[in-house]
Amino acid sequence: MKGAKTIISKELKRVFQDKKLIFSLFILPAIMVIGIYALIGQLTTSMTKNIDEHISNVVIQNTPAGLKDFIKACGYEDTAQISYLDTKDTVEEVKQKVLDETVDLFVVFEKGFLENIAAYKKAGDKIPVVELYYNTTGNYSQAAKNNFEAMILTPLETSLLGERLGNLELLNVFETKQTVIADEDKANGQFLAMMLPYLITFLLFVGAMSLGVDSFTGEKERGTMASMLLAPIKRQEIVIGKLVSLSILSGISAAVYAAAMILSMPMMAKSMSNGVEMNVSLHFTFKQIIMLIIIMMCMVILYVALVGLVAIIAKTSKEANTYVSPIYIVVLLAGMITMFQGGMEKRWYQFAIPVYGNSLAIQNLMTNELTFLQFGLAVGSTLLLAIILMALLTKSFNSEKVMFNA
């Protein structure tokens, strides 16, 4: 296997002796990932702060007696500028302003609102209506509607029920006491279990795709592949050498991506939870770390073999990228599906589906639910497909028609 070692050494030197390649493959991705998530967090926080600080423009029609004092007592005037509309004013004009987003919320109380509430005696009697007109496409409008319901309508309803019943405890038939029983490690890993399997699945492929096309099709175009074939090295050793070196480089690239994303997860989790700190820490055992590394290595080998086979068949790099793009989309979808399967029951045969099964295995690993059967199916099916692809790749290397674009 001396020839394979020579190819591995050549491929690794080609990358690690080129400062531009090192920067573009291993440093720039980490900077971009952390920068993007930091920017998303900053923009989300800024948007939330802007909505919270906005003074809503609210118009109220048919204001019931005492509502103005009630609104003042609730402190709602600190969050909204309120206009009171007379019945003679044009309602359609206010609705248009809501549509134009110059008015955030239009509240219409039914005429005789308090009288109808007081007149209610039995089932079937008229129940007065409060109409809320708001714009679902406007963040300010939705916030104004939510605030009005929380600060005015809900307390008002409670107050009126108290007047009607005298004792609101009559409405409480029983109380509920909740006690959370959960596996702490599983709970901590749920957020990462949703995102990380998807990210690892396609990022491993991205590294193999970018490096593999250049290593196979690129060398055919540059003529260096022909020189390599004429050297006293077995073609099988060339295949092994290229696959091993590409697997190493792809694995490092994916590890950089994954590390950057794990570091960025708290920022993304905070932005998704409106500034509330979320616990996204994980505590892996040595066994789990080894299992994760094995799963990732098997995926890298599969991806490199798949990209290599497609790239060696293609005559130009442009053609190779065209062939690889649909495969990339399939890999993307396979990983994306697992984002919506957290907590769901997974059948044993699902883990035997290459790529998809690996994503499920990583997901279960994050929540400490991965069994040896699931692990074995995911790894075994991936390696089996990779071996088949490597055999086809070796066969392609032995074809003069394929190697010289005849």
PyMOL commands that set and color helices and strands:
alter all, ss='L'
color gray80, all
select helices_A, chain A and resi 2-16+19-53+67-74+76-78+91-100+113-119+139-165+168-171+184-222+224-230+235-272+286-313+317-340+348-352+356-366+372-397+400-403
alter helices_A, ss='H'
color red, helices_A
select strands_A, chain A and resi 56-61+80-85+105-109+130-134
alter strands_A, ss='S'
color yellow, strands_A
deselect
rebuild
show_as cartoon
